[in-house]
Amino acid sequence: MAFQRMRLTGACSNHDVAARLDGALERKLQILSPARKTECRPKPPLRLQMGAIQAAALAVLTEADGALNPPEVRSRVESRLRVAVSQDTITSCLSVTCRSSHSPIERVGRGLYRVDD
């Protein structure tokens, strides 16, 4: 069986390969040109660093004049870190930290915490 001659039609034929490659190269250069690039802003971190909330709570209690309750600590920590913080996280941080023997945070009453001087 002999090979038959193929008939070239429309889009299936690559008559002018050089012109098509030049067009693709021009489009690539347009996409990659510096004028097209937009200014990129750095993305904020998705999560806080480990210990950031505990450090902020300690700083808040150190700056406070007297004992604070967890909601007050939470609002000051949120304004300091500029992110929302769970009330449960603050309560847990305070209660666990004050149980440690070498912790500067002490519980002075039900729901009241201060830094031990």
MOPAC internal coordinates of N, CA, C and O (Angstrom, degrees):
PM7 1SCF
backbone

  N    0.0000 0     0.00 0     0.00 0    0    0    0
  C    1.4436 1     0.00 0     0.00 0    1    0    0
  C    1.5226 1   108.55 1     0.00 0    2    1    0
  O    1.2310 1   120.60 1   -51.89 1    3    2    1
  N    1.2460 1   116.46 1   128.11 1    3    2    1
  C    1.4642 1   123.00 1  -177.89 1    5    3    2
  C    1.5205 1   109.93 1   -91.32 1    6    5    3
  O    1.2310 1   121.47 1   -29.47 1    7    6    5
  N    1.3207 1   114.79 1   150.53 1    7    6    5
  C    1.4637 1   118.91 1   177.03 1    9    7    6
  C    1.5094 1   109.76 1   -72.65 1   10    9    7
  O    1.2310 1   121.62 1   -40.14 1   11   10    9
  N    1.3258 1   114.50 1   139.86 1   11   10    9
  C    1.4525 1   118.69 1   177.82 1   13   11   10
  C    1.5153 1   109.79 1   -96.51 1   14   13   11
  O    1.2310 1   121.60 1   -26.45 1   15   14   13
  N    1.2783 1   114.54 1   153.55 1   15   14   13
  C    1.4542 1   119.96 1  -179.46 1   17   15   14
  C    1.5247 1   109.74 1   -72.49 1   18   17   15
  O    1.2310 1   120.13 1   -47.30 1   19   18   17
  N    1.3622 1   117.35 1   132.70 1   19   18   17
  C    1.4636 1   121.83 1  -178.86 1   21   19   18
  C    1.5269 1   109.50 1   -84.80 1   22   21   19
  O    1.2310 1   121.92 1   -40.68 1   23   22   21
  N    1.3080 1   113.93 1   139.32 1   23   22   21
  C    1.4454 1   119.95 1   179.81 1   25   23   22
  C    1.5302 1   108.92 1   -94.44 1   26   25   23
  O    1.2310 1   119.32 1   -55.55 1   27   26   25
  N    1.3150 1   118.91 1   124.45 1   27   26   25
  C    1.4633 1   123.13 1  -179.84 1   29   27   26
  C    1.5180 1   109.49 1   -87.41 1   30   29   27
  O    1.2310 1   121.23 1   -49.42 1   31   30   29
  N    1.3444 1   115.26 1   130.58 1   31   30   29
  C    1.4563 1   119.00 1   178.78 1   33   31   30
  C    1.5255 1   110.30 1  -135.62 1   34   33   31
  O    1.2310 1   119.85 1   -41.31 1   35   34   33
  N    1.3056 1   117.89 1   138.69 1   35   34   33
  C    1.4528 1   126.95 1   170.38 1   37   35   34
  C    1.5139 1   117.73 1    37.30 1   38   37   35
  O    1.2310 1   121.13 1    58.36 1   39   38   37
  N    1.3207 1   115.44 1  -121.64 1   39   38   37
  C    1.4577 1   122.32 1  -173.88 1   41   39   38
  C    1.5185 1   112.72 1   -69.29 1   42   41   39
  O    1.2310 1   120.16 1   160.32 1   43   42   41
  N    1.3075 1   117.30 1   -19.68 1   43   42   41
  C    1.4574 1   120.84 1  -178.70 1   45   43   42
  C    1.5206 1   112.57 1   -77.76 1   46   45   43
  O    1.2310 1   120.15 1   169.53 1   47   46   45
  N    1.3031 1   117.32 1   -10.47 1   47   46   45
  C    1.4618 1   118.69 1  -178.45 1   49   47   46
  C    1.5210 1   109.40 1  -105.09 1   50   49   47
  O    1.2310 1   121.00 1   -40.36 1   51   50   49
  N    1.3015 1   115.69 1   139.64 1   51   50   49
  C    1.4633 1   122.08 1   179.28 1   53   51   50
  C    1.5212 1   109.29 1  -107.44 1   54   53   51
  O    1.2310 1   121.02 1  -109.62 1   55   54   53
  N    1.3092 1   115.65 1    70.38 1   55   54   53
  C    1.4541 1   119.90 1  -176.36 1   57   55   54
  C    1.5160 1   111.80 1   -66.40 1   58   57   55
  O    1.2310 1   120.57 1   136.78 1   59   58   57
  N    1.3436 1   116.51 1   -43.22 1   59   58   57
  C    1.4648 1   118.94 1  -174.62 1   61   59   58
  C    1.5211 1   108.70 1  -120.28 1   62   61   59
  O    1.2310 1   120.61 1  -103.68 1   63   62   61
  N    1.3064 1   116.45 1    76.32 1   63   62   61
  C    1.4707 1   122.07 1  -176.88 1   65   63   62
  C    1.5228 1   110.75 1   -64.51 1   66   65   63
  O    1.2310 1   119.75 1   140.13 1   67   66   65
  N    1.3074 1   118.08 1   -39.87 1   67   66   65
  C    1.4633 1   121.21 1  -177.81 1   69   67   66
  C    1.5264 1   111.22 1   -62.01 1   70   69   67
  O    1.2310 1   120.03 1   137.97 1   71   70   69
  N    1.3345 1   117.55 1   -42.03 1   71   70   69
  C    1.4625 1   120.89 1   179.55 1   73   71   70
  C    1.5235 1   111.05 1   -65.64 1   74   73   71
  O    1.2310 1   120.18 1   141.83 1   75   74   73
  N    1.3335 1   117.26 1   -38.17 1   75   74   73
  C    1.4674 1   120.89 1   179.50 1   77   75   74
  C    1.5212 1   111.07 1   -68.03 1   78   77   75
  O    1.2310 1   120.69 1   140.95 1   79   78   77
  N    1.3388 1   116.28 1   -39.05 1   79   78   77
  C    1.4590 1   119.67 1   177.75 1   81   79   78
  C    1.5256 1   111.67 1   -68.28 1   82   81   79
  O    1.2310 1   120.12 1   141.83 1   83   82   81
  N    1.3211 1   117.37 1   -38.17 1   83   82   81
  C    1.4655 1   120.54 1   176.45 1   85   83   82
  C    1.5266 1   110.83 1   -62.49 1   86   85   83
  O    1.2310 1   120.18 1   138.54 1   87   86   85
  N    1.3154 1   117.26 1   -41.46 1   87   86   85
  C    1.4652 1   121.21 1   178.18 1   89   87   86
  C    1.5171 1   111.52 1   -63.68 1   90   89   87
  O    1.2310 1   120.26 1   138.74 1   91   90   89
  N    1.3237 1   117.11 1   -41.26 1   91   90   89
  C    1.4664 1   120.54 1   178.26 1   93   91   90
  C    1.5185 1   111.03 1   -65.81 1   94   93   91
  O    1.2310 1   120.02 1   141.27 1   95   94   93
  N    1.3243 1   117.58 1   -38.73 1   95   94   93
  C    1.4605 1   121.74 1   178.97 1   97   95   94
  C    1.5250 1   110.62 1   -66.28 1   98   97   95
  O    1.2310 1   119.98 1   137.41 1   99   98   97
  N    1.3325 1   117.65 1   -42.59 1   99   98   97
  C    1.4676 1   120.97 1   177.54 1  101   99   98
  C    1.5321 1   110.90 1   -60.73 1  102  101   99
  O    1.2310 1   120.20 1   137.58 1  103  102  101
  N    1.3074 1   117.22 1   -42.42 1  103  102  101
  C    1.4770 1   121.23 1   179.66 1  105  103  102
  C    1.5285 1   110.32 1   -64.56 1  106  105  103
  O    1.2310 1   120.28 1   139.56 1  107  106  105
  N    1.3230 1   117.08 1   -40.44 1  107  106  105
  C    1.4595 1   120.98 1   178.38 1  109  107  106
  C    1.5239 1   110.31 1   -62.53 1  110  109  107
  O    1.2310 1   120.22 1   137.21 1  111  110  109
  N    1.3429 1   117.18 1   -42.79 1  111  110  109
  C    1.4592 1   120.91 1   179.07 1  113  111  110
  C    1.5258 1   111.57 1   -65.74 1  114  113  111
  O    1.2310 1   119.64 1   145.11 1  115  114  113
  N    1.3264 1   118.30 1   -34.89 1  115  114  113
  C    1.4647 1   121.83 1   176.12 1  117  115  114
  C    1.5274 1   110.88 1   -63.95 1  118  117  115
  O    1.2310 1   121.06 1   137.03 1  119  118  117
  N    1.3141 1   115.58 1   -42.97 1  119  118  117
  C    1.4632 1   120.06 1  -178.56 1  121  119  118
  C    1.5249 1   111.01 1   -66.62 1  122  121  119
  O    1.2310 1   120.51 1   140.37 1  123  122  121
  N    1.3373 1   116.63 1   -39.63 1  123  122  121
  C    1.4574 1   121.17 1  -176.19 1  125  123  122
  C    1.5253 1   114.31 1   -89.28 1  126  125  123
  O    1.2310 1   119.19 1  -179.43 1  127  126  125
  N    1.3219 1   119.16 1     0.57 1  127  126  125
  C    1.4644 1   121.17 1  -176.00 1  129  127  126
  C    1.5254 1   110.72 1   -67.37 1  130  129  127
  O    1.2310 1   119.99 1   -34.27 1  131  130  129
  N    1.3419 1   117.62 1   145.73 1  131  130  129
  C    1.4661 1   120.87 1  -179.31 1  133  131  130
  C    1.5202 1   113.03 1   -63.71 1  134  133  131
  O    1.2310 1   119.51 1   150.95 1  135  134  133
  N    1.3184 1   118.54 1   -29.05 1  135  134  133
  C    1.4603 1   120.80 1  -179.98 1  137  135  134
  C    1.5224 1   111.40 1   -65.77 1  138  137  135
  O    1.2310 1   119.77 1   154.36 1  139  138  137
  N    1.3032 1   118.04 1   -25.64 1  139  138  137
  C    1.4606 1   121.97 1  -177.40 1  141  139  138
  C    1.5262 1   112.04 1   -82.29 1  142  141  139
  O    1.2310 1   120.76 1   155.46 1  143  142  141
  N    1.3210 1   116.14 1   -24.54 1  143  142  141
  C    1.4636 1   119.67 1  -175.30 1  145  143  142
  C    1.5198 1   110.35 1   -67.12 1  146  145  143
  O    1.2310 1   120.66 1   -42.41 1  147  146  145
  N    1.3032 1   116.35 1   137.59 1  147  146  145
  C    1.4567 1   121.74 1   176.34 1  149  147  146
  C    1.5210 1   108.71 1   -96.73 1  150  149  147
  O    1.2310 1   121.13 1   -23.59 1  151  150  149
  N    1.3018 1   115.45 1   156.41 1  151  150  149
  C    1.4631 1   119.83 1  -179.65 1  153  151  150
  C    1.5187 1   109.62 1   -71.44 1  154  153  151
  O    1.2310 1   120.73 1   -50.97 1  155  154  153
  N    1.3040 1   116.20 1   129.03 1  155  154  153
  C    1.4554 1   121.56 1  -178.90 1  157  155  154
  C    1.5235 1   110.05 1   -96.80 1  158  157  155
  O    1.2310 1   120.87 1   -45.77 1  159  158  157
  N    1.3214 1   115.95 1   134.23 1  159  158  157
  C    1.4611 1   120.91 1   174.75 1  161  159  158
  C    1.5131 1   108.66 1   -97.70 1  162  161  159
  O    1.2310 1   120.21 1   -35.49 1  163  162  161
  N    1.3129 1   117.21 1   144.51 1  163  162  161
  C    1.4673 1   118.10 1   177.72 1  165  163  162
  C    1.5153 1   110.37 1   -66.45 1  166  165  163
  O    1.2310 1   120.77 1   -39.33 1  167  166  165
  N    1.3185 1   116.14 1   140.67 1  167  166  165
  C    1.4527 1   120.83 1  -179.33 1  169  167  166
  C    1.5209 1   109.72 1   -80.87 1  170  169  167
  O    1.2310 1   120.48 1   -40.39 1  171  170  169
  N    1.3235 1   116.68 1   139.61 1  171  170  169
  C    1.4644 1   118.01 1   176.95 1  173  171  170
  C    1.5250 1   109.84 1   -70.48 1  174  173  171
  O    1.2310 1   120.30 1   -27.07 1  175  174  173
  N    1.3084 1   117.02 1   152.93 1  175  174  173
  C    1.4653 1   118.34 1   178.63 1  177  175  174
  C    1.5195 1   110.85 1   -63.61 1  178  177  175
  O    1.2310 1   120.94 1   -35.78 1  179  178  177
  N    1.3194 1   115.80 1   144.22 1  179  178  177
  C    1.4579 1   119.92 1  -178.52 1  181  179  178
  C    1.5238 1   111.99 1   -72.87 1  182  181  179
  O    1.2310 1   120.75 1   146.78 1  183  182  181
  N    1.3202 1   116.18 1   -33.22 1  183  182  181
  C    1.4538 1   120.52 1  -178.73 1  185  183  182
  C    1.5144 1   109.21 1  -132.00 1  186  185  183
  O    1.2310 1   121.68 1   -24.26 1  187  186  185
  N    1.3249 1   114.39 1   155.74 1  187  186  185
  C    1.4569 1   119.40 1   174.61 1  189  187  186
  C    1.5197 1   109.55 1   -73.75 1  190  189  187
  O    1.2310 1   121.13 1   -23.42 1  191  190  189
  N    1.3064 1   115.44 1   156.58 1  191  190  189
  C    1.4522 1   119.43 1   176.49 1  193  191  190
  C    1.5233 1   109.64 1   -68.98 1  194  193  191
  O    1.2310 1   121.11 1   -25.45 1  195  194  193
  N    1.3181 1   115.48 1   154.55 1  195  194  193
  C    1.4434 1   120.06 1  -178.96 1  197  195  194
  C    1.5349 1   109.45 1   -62.58 1  198  197  195
  O    1.2310 1   120.73 1   -49.91 1  199  198  197
  N    1.3207 1   116.20 1   130.09 1  199  198  197
  C    1.4536 1   122.06 1   178.95 1  201  199  198
  C    1.5135 1   114.46 1    89.01 1  202  201  199
  O    1.2310 1   119.70 1   178.36 1  203  202  201
  N    1.3339 1   118.17 1    -1.64 1  203  202  201
  C    1.4676 1   121.03 1  -177.18 1  205  203  202
  C    1.5246 1   111.60 1   -65.66 1  206  205  203
  O    1.2310 1   120.08 1   139.36 1  207  206  205
  N    1.3239 1   117.44 1   -40.64 1  207  206  205
  C    1.4629 1   120.54 1  -179.29 1  209  207  206
  C    1.5229 1   110.00 1   -69.43 1  210  209  207
  O    1.2310 1   120.17 1   137.31 1  211  210  209
  N    1.3144 1   117.29 1   -42.69 1  211  210  209
  C    1.4686 1   120.88 1   178.92 1  213  211  210
  C    1.5330 1   110.13 1   -62.88 1  214  213  211
  O    1.2310 1   119.93 1   136.93 1  215  214  213
  N    1.3058 1   117.74 1   -43.07 1  215  214  213
  C    1.4667 1   121.31 1   178.73 1  217  215  214
  C    1.5213 1   111.30 1   -64.31 1  218  217  215
  O    1.2310 1   120.43 1   140.54 1  219  218  217
  N    1.3320 1   116.78 1   -39.46 1  219  218  217
  C    1.4622 1   120.53 1   178.83 1  221  219  218
  C    1.5226 1   110.58 1   -68.13 1  222  221  219
  O    1.2310 1   120.12 1   139.88 1  223  222  221
  N    1.3276 1   117.37 1   -40.12 1  223  222  221
  C    1.4728 1   120.39 1   178.22 1  225  223  222
  C    1.5232 1   110.56 1   -63.88 1  226  225  223
  O    1.2310 1   119.93 1   138.84 1  227  226  225
  N    1.3075 1   117.73 1   -41.16 1  227  226  225
  C    1.4640 1   121.64 1   177.72 1  229  227  226
  C    1.5249 1   110.74 1   -63.96 1  230  229  227
  O    1.2310 1   120.37 1   138.11 1  231  230  229
  N    1.3268 1   116.90 1   -41.89 1  231  230  229
  C    1.4669 1   120.46 1   178.18 1  233  231  230
  C    1.5208 1   111.35 1   -64.90 1  234  233  231
  O    1.2310 1   120.39 1   140.14 1  235  234  233
  N    1.3263 1   116.86 1   -39.86 1  235  234  233
  C    1.4704 1   121.05 1   178.80 1  237  235  234
  C    1.5159 1   110.38 1   -63.63 1  238  237  235
  O    1.2310 1   120.30 1   134.69 1  239  238  237
  N    1.3323 1   117.03 1   -45.31 1  239  238  237
  C    1.4596 1   120.06 1   179.97 1  241  239  238
  C    1.5315 1   111.87 1   -68.32 1  242  241  239
  O    1.2310 1   120.23 1   148.44 1  243  242  241
  N    1.3132 1   117.16 1   -31.56 1  243  242  241
  C    1.4641 1   120.61 1   177.58 1  245  243  242
  C    1.5271 1   110.85 1   -67.99 1  246  245  243
  O    1.2310 1   120.35 1   140.68 1  247  246  245
  N    1.3297 1   116.94 1   -39.32 1  247  246  245
  C    1.4645 1   121.54 1  -179.15 1  249  247  246
  C    1.5229 1   112.88 1   -77.30 1  250  249  247
  O    1.2310 1   119.84 1   160.78 1  251  250  249
  N    1.3314 1   117.90 1   -19.22 1  251  250  249
  C    1.4665 1   121.50 1  -176.31 1  253  251  250
  C    1.5286 1   110.25 1   -71.67 1  254  253  251
  O    1.2310 1   121.23 1   -30.05 1  255  254  253
  N    1.3365 1   115.26 1   149.95 1  255  254  253
  C    1.4635 1   120.92 1   179.30 1  257  255  254
  C    1.5148 1   111.99 1   -76.33 1  258  257  255
  O    1.2310 1   119.94 1   147.01 1  259  258  257
  N    1.3151 1   117.72 1   -32.99 1  259  258  257
  C    1.4528 1   121.25 1  -178.79 1  261  259  258
  C    1.5178 1   110.60 1  -140.37 1  262  261  259
  O    1.2310 1   121.23 1    22.15 1  263  262  261
  N    1.3280 1   115.25 1  -157.85 1  263  262  261
  C    1.4646 1   120.86 1   179.43 1  265  263  262
  C    1.5265 1   110.07 1   -75.09 1  266  265  263
  O    1.2310 1   121.15 1   -34.00 1  267  266  265
  N    1.3163 1   115.40 1   146.00 1  267  266  265
  C    1.4683 1   121.76 1   178.58 1  269  267  266
  C    1.5204 1   109.72 1  -123.52 1  270  269  267
  O    1.2310 1   121.09 1   -29.07 1  271  270  269
  N    1.3242 1   115.52 1   150.93 1  271  270  269
  C    1.4613 1   119.53 1   173.59 1  273  271  270
  C    1.5276 1   108.74 1   -93.31 1  274  273  271
  O    1.2310 1   119.85 1   -16.72 1  275  274  273
  N    1.3372 1   117.89 1   163.28 1  275  274  273
  C    1.4741 1   120.40 1  -176.16 1  277  275  274
  C    1.5363 1   115.63 1   -55.55 1  278  277  275
  O    1.2310 1   118.43 1   140.36 1  279  278  277
  N    1.3533 1   120.61 1   -39.64 1  279  278  277
  C    1.4714 1   117.83 1   177.47 1  281  279  278
  C    1.5365 1   113.38 1   -61.94 1  282  281  279
  O    1.2310 1   120.70 1   142.77 1  283  282  281
  N    1.3508 1   116.26 1   -37.23 1  283  282  281
  C    1.4663 1   118.75 1   177.37 1  285  283  282
  C    1.5244 1   110.87 1   -67.58 1  286  285  283
  O    1.2310 1   120.69 1   139.05 1  287  286  285
  N    1.3281 1   116.28 1   -40.95 1  287  286  285
  C    1.4616 1   120.63 1   177.85 1  289  287  286
  C    1.5236 1   109.52 1   -62.09 1  290  289  287
  O    1.2310 1   120.67 1   137.02 1  291  290  289
  N    1.3234 1   116.32 1   -42.98 1  291  290  289
  C    1.4680 1   120.90 1  -178.93 1  293  291  290
  C    1.5186 1   111.68 1   -60.90 1  294  293  291
  O    1.2310 1   120.23 1   133.14 1  295  294  293
  N    1.3362 1   117.16 1   -46.86 1  295  294  293
  C    1.4684 1   119.46 1  -178.06 1  297  295  294
  C    1.5292 1   110.83 1   -63.71 1  298  297  295
  O    1.2310 1   120.02 1   142.02 1  299  298  297
  N    1.3191 1   117.56 1   -37.98 1  299  298  297
  C    1.4661 1   120.15 1   179.59 1  301  299  298
  C    1.5325 1   111.65 1   -72.87 1  302  301  299
  O    1.2310 1   120.44 1   145.09 1  303  302  301
  N    1.3335 1   116.76 1   -34.91 1  303  302  301
  C    1.4650 1   120.48 1   177.01 1  305  303  302
  C    1.5264 1   109.73 1   -66.79 1  306  305  303
  O    1.2310 1   120.36 1   137.35 1  307  306  305
  N    1.3364 1   116.91 1   -42.65 1  307  306  305
  C    1.4709 1   120.24 1   178.76 1  309  307  306
  C    1.5215 1   111.47 1   -62.00 1  310  309  307
  O    1.2310 1   119.86 1   138.70 1  311  310  309
  N    1.3213 1   117.87 1   -41.30 1  311  310  309
  C    1.4658 1   119.43 1   178.95 1  313  311  310
  C    1.5256 1   110.84 1   -69.32 1  314  313  311
  O    1.2310 1   120.25 1   148.48 1  315  314  313
  N    1.3155 1   117.14 1   -31.52 1  315  314  313
  C    1.4647 1   121.18 1   178.60 1  317  315  314
  C    1.5193 1   111.40 1   -71.84 1  318  317  315
  O    1.2310 1   119.79 1   135.46 1  319  318  317
  N    1.3338 1   118.00 1   -44.54 1  319  318  317
  C    1.4675 1   122.22 1  -176.89 1  321  319  318
  C    1.5212 1   113.57 1   -88.64 1  322  321  319
  O    1.2310 1   120.28 1   162.89 1  323  322  321
  N    1.3250 1   117.06 1   -17.11 1  323  322  321
  C    1.4717 1   123.54 1  -178.22 1  325  323  322
  C    1.5220 1   112.93 1    61.76 1  326  325  323
  O    1.2310 1   120.75 1  -146.82 1  327  326  325
  N    1.3346 1   116.16 1    33.18 1  327  326  325
  C    1.4659 1   122.26 1   173.37 1  329  327  326
  C    1.5233 1   107.94 1  -140.78 1  330  329  327
  O    1.2310 1   120.94 1   -22.80 1  331  330  329
  N    1.3225 1   115.81 1   157.20 1  331  330  329
  C    1.4585 1   120.51 1   177.02 1  333  331  330
  C    1.5264 1   109.04 1   -73.84 1  334  333  331
  O    1.2310 1   121.42 1   -42.41 1  335  334  333
  N    1.3240 1   114.89 1   137.59 1  335  334  333
  C    1.4571 1   121.16 1   179.77 1  337  335  334
  C    1.5270 1   107.49 1  -126.21 1  338  337  335
  O    1.2310 1   120.54 1   -42.72 1  339  338  337
  N    1.3071 1   116.58 1   137.28 1  339  338  337
  C    1.4541 1   121.54 1  -179.18 1  341  339  338
  C    1.5273 1   110.53 1   -69.94 1  342  341  339
  O    1.2310 1   121.03 1   -39.25 1  343  342  341
  N    1.3326 1   115.63 1   140.75 1  343  342  341
  C    1.4620 1   120.28 1   176.27 1  345  343  342
  C    1.5254 1   110.19 1   -62.14 1  346  345  343
  O    1.2310 1   120.15 1   142.56 1  347  346  345
  N    1.3230 1   117.32 1   -37.44 1  347  346  345
  C    1.4678 1   120.99 1   178.66 1  349  347  346
  C    1.5293 1   111.33 1   -63.11 1  350  349  347
  O    1.2310 1   120.34 1   144.49 1  351  350  349
  N    1.3226 1   116.96 1   -35.51 1  351  350  349
  C    1.4583 1   120.41 1   178.35 1  353  351  350
  C    1.5225 1   110.75 1   -64.85 1  354  353  351
  O    1.2310 1   120.55 1   135.93 1  355  354  353
  N    1.3225 1   116.56 1   -44.07 1  355  354  353
  C    1.4674 1   120.80 1   179.32 1  357  355  354
  C    1.5242 1   110.57 1   -65.17 1  358  357  355
  O    1.2310 1   120.35 1   133.84 1  359  358  357
  N    1.3353 1   116.93 1   -46.16 1  359  358  357
  C    1.4611 1   120.81 1  -179.63 1  361  359  358
  C    1.5206 1   110.84 1   -60.98 1  362  361  359
  O    1.2310 1   120.42 1   135.49 1  363  362  361
  N    1.3076 1   116.80 1   -44.51 1  363  362  361
  C    1.4598 1   121.26 1   178.80 1  365  363  362
  C    1.5260 1   111.05 1   -64.15 1  366  365  363
  O    1.2310 1   120.69 1   135.65 1  367  366  365
  N    1.3116 1   116.28 1   -44.35 1  367  366  365
  C    1.4644 1   120.85 1   179.61 1  369  367  366
  C    1.5250 1   110.37 1   -58.89 1  370  369  367
  O    1.2310 1   120.18 1   133.66 1  371  370  369
  N    1.3195 1   117.25 1   -46.34 1  371  370  369
  C    1.4653 1   120.51 1  -178.39 1  373  371  370
  C    1.5174 1   112.01 1   -67.59 1  374  373  371
  O    1.2310 1   120.26 1   134.77 1  375  374  373
  N    1.3235 1   117.11 1   -45.23 1  375  374  373
  C    1.4627 1   119.15 1  -176.19 1  377  375  374
  C    1.5260 1   112.22 1   -69.16 1  378  377  375
  O    1.2310 1   120.22 1   141.51 1  379  378  377
  N    1.3317 1   117.18 1   -38.49 1  379  378  377
  C    1.4666 1   120.51 1   179.58 1  381  379  378
  C    1.5246 1   110.58 1   -72.44 1  382  381  379
  O    1.2310 1   120.46 1   138.67 1  383  382  381
  N    1.3245 1   116.73 1   -41.33 1  383  382  381
  C    1.4579 1   120.31 1  -177.76 1  385  383  382
  C    1.5280 1   112.01 1   -66.84 1  386  385  383
  O    1.2310 1   120.25 1   141.29 1  387  386  385
  N    1.3204 1   117.13 1   -38.71 1  387  386  385
  C    1.4675 1   118.34 1  -177.22 1  389  387  386
  C    1.5332 1   112.12 1   -72.11 1  390  389  387
  O    1.2310 1   119.54 1   162.80 1  391  390  389
  N    1.3149 1   118.49 1   -17.20 1  391  390  389
  C    1.4693 1   121.10 1   178.05 1  393  391  390
  C    1.5228 1   112.67 1   -76.17 1  394  393  391
  O    1.2310 1   120.60 1   159.52 1  395  394  393
  N    1.3147 1   116.45 1   -20.48 1  395  394  393
  C    1.4586 1   120.21 1  -178.41 1  397  395  394
  C    1.5284 1   110.06 1   -72.13 1  398  397  395
  O    1.2310 1   120.45 1   -38.98 1  399  398  397
  N    1.3274 1   116.75 1   141.02 1  399  398  397
  C    1.4625 1   120.58 1  -176.68 1  401  399  398
  C    1.5289 1   112.53 1   -70.92 1  402  401  399
  O    1.2310 1   119.52 1   152.68 1  403  402  401
  N    1.3167 1   118.52 1   -27.32 1  403  402  401
  C    1.4591 1   121.23 1  -178.26 1  405  403  402
  C    1.5315 1   113.09 1  -101.36 1  406  405  403
  O    1.2310 1   120.12 1  -166.09 1  407  406  405
  N    1.3271 1   117.39 1    13.91 1  407  406  405
  C    1.4584 1   121.65 1  -178.61 1  409  407  406
  C    1.5244 1   110.49 1   -85.65 1  410  409  407
  O    1.2310 1   120.02 1   -40.81 1  411  410  409
  N    1.3346 1   117.56 1   139.19 1  411  410  409
  C    1.4659 1   119.69 1   176.84 1  413  411  410
  C    1.5284 1   113.40 1   -77.75 1  414  413  411
  O    1.2310 1   120.12 1   168.41 1  415  414  413
  N    1.3262 1   117.38 1   -11.59 1  415  414  413
  C    1.4677 1   120.55 1  -179.10 1  417  415  414
  C    1.5206 1   109.12 1   -86.96 1  418  417  415
  O    1.2310 1   120.98 1   -47.33 1  419  418  417
  N    1.3300 1   115.73 1   132.67 1  419  418  417
  C    1.4580 1   119.69 1   176.51 1  421  419  418
  C    1.5207 1   110.43 1  -129.62 1  422  421  419
  O    1.2310 1   121.57 1   -29.31 1  423  422  421
  N    1.3061 1   114.61 1   150.69 1  423  422  421
  C    1.4612 1   121.30 1   177.60 1  425  423  422
  C    1.5193 1   107.03 1   -92.17 1  426  425  423
  O    1.2310 1   120.49 1   -57.48 1  427  426  425
  N    1.3387 1   116.66 1   122.52 1  427  426  425
  C    1.4677 1   120.60 1  -176.97 1  429  427  426
  C    1.5207 1   112.41 1  -103.38 1  430  429  427
  O    1.2310 1   120.03 1   171.27 1  431  430  429
  N    1.2864 1   117.55 1    -8.73 1  431  430  429
  C    1.4572 1   122.62 1   179.43 1  433  431  430
  C    1.5089 1   108.46 1  -176.90 1  434  433  431
  O    1.2310 1   121.44 1     1.57 1  435  434  433
  N    1.3277 1   114.86 1  -178.43 1  435  434  433
  C    1.4627 1   117.97 1  -179.58 1  437  435  434
  C    1.5173 1   109.68 1   -65.44 1  438  437  435
  O    1.2310 1   120.96 1   -66.61 1  439  438  437
  N    1.3348 1   115.76 1   113.39 1  439  438  437
  C    1.4494 1   121.46 1   178.02 1  441  439  438
  C    1.5196 1   114.43 1    73.52 1  442  441  439
  O    1.2310 1   119.33 1  -160.60 1  443  442  441
  N    1.3042 1   118.89 1    19.40 1  443  442  441
  C    1.4680 1   121.72 1   177.92 1  445  443  442
  C    1.5218 1   109.46 1  -124.32 1  446  445  443
  O    1.2310 1   121.48 1   -49.42 1  447  446  445
  N    1.3142 1   114.76 1   130.58 1  447  446  445
  C    1.4615 1   121.36 1  -177.90 1  449  447  446
  C    1.5241 1   109.88 1  -131.27 1  450  449  447
  O    1.2310 1   121.29 1   -32.98 1  451  450  449
  N    1.3266 1   115.13 1   147.02 1  451  450  449
  C    1.4669 1   120.97 1   175.27 1  453  451  450
  C    1.5029 1   108.65 1  -149.18 1  454  453  451
  O    1.2310 1   121.12 1   -10.82 1  455  454  453
  N    1.3427 1   115.46 1   169.18 1  455  454  453
  C    1.4626 1   120.53 1   177.15 1  457  455  454
  C    1.5173 1   107.29 1   -89.19 1  458  457  455
  O    1.2310 1   121.27 1   -49.78 1  459  458  457
  N    1.3139 1   115.17 1   130.22 1  459  458  457
  C    1.4651 1   121.90 1   179.02 1  461  459  458
  C    1.5158 1   108.55 1   -70.70 1  462  461  459
  O    1.2310 1   120.30 1   -52.72 1  463  462  461
  N    1.2970 1   117.03 1   127.28 1  463  462  461
  C    1.4724 1   120.98 1  -179.43 1  465  463  462
  C    1.4920 1   113.20 1   -82.04 1  466  465  463
  O    1.2310 1   120.10 1   180.00 1  467  466  465

